[in-house]
Amino acid sequence: MKMNKEIDESNFHSHLRKRMLQRGISTREIKTTIENGWEATDAKKETIGKVYVFQYGKTWEGIFFEEKEVTVYYKIESDQLIILTAKARYGNNFTRSIKK
């Protein structure tokens, strides 16, 4: 999905900003995941899930990680993107899938 406009607060479910901070996820990472990620097979019915692996090369909570896998779950209602939640896993050698 190519974003025609910048993601703004109207796109975020009310609890998401707090979760992003807790999980170390930026707005840029959410946008990149939606635009370039592959399908998250665990998305619930009527929800779209996308996964993307970023090169990280930083410390998170005192441990160094090479990569960060971000998964974003969202839906589209009346042509409005609504980002429901996002999660991150930190590690190395995450499985990657090619976008179809």
Secondary structure, DSSP 8 states (H G I E B T S, - for coil): ---SS---GGGB-TTHHHHHHHHT--HHHHHHHHHH-EE-TT--TT-EEEEEEEEEEEEETTEEEEEEEEEEEEEEETTEEEEEEEEEEEESS-------
